[in-house]
Amino acid sequence: QVQLVESGGGLVQAGGSLGLSCAASGRTFSPVYMGWFRQAPGKEREFVAAIRWSNGHTNYADSVKGRFTISRDNAKNTVYLQMNSLKPEDTAVYYCGAEQYWRNYYDPNDYDYWGQGTQVTVSS
C-alpha cells in the first residue's frame, strides 16, 4: 500500500505564489506518473499537471501552462507543484495521485492512490 501526504496549501492573493508537496511512503514506490489534480466546489476533479517518474517528462493543463511547474525528487519520493501568478479561479482542493500502470496521465480514474488533499484559496 502507498500513502500520499500533501502539504503546502493556504490562502494567497491573486498574483501570488504557493508551493505544494506530496510525499509518498509505503511499499516500494515506482509509479509511472505522479499527477496533481484539483477540485472546486460543485465541479469534477480536473487534471492540473503530471510528471513521468522515470524521466521527469511533464504535462500541463492549458489553464496552468506557464504558471505552474511540477517537479519530483525520486530519492525523497516526493512530487512538487510550484504555482505562480495565481488567479481566483485556481481556488480548489488540490490532490496528488500516483498512477502505477501505463494509462492516461490526465484521467483521475486511472490513478491508483490519492492524497487527502490540500486547500488552495486565491483571493481577488
Salt bridges, closest charged atoms under 4 A:
GLU46 OE2 - ARG38 NE 2.57
ASP62 OD1 - LYS65 NZ 3.19
ASP90 OD1 - ARG38 NH1 2.86
ASP90 OD2 - ARG67 NH1 2.75
ASP112 OD2 - ARG103 NH2 2.66
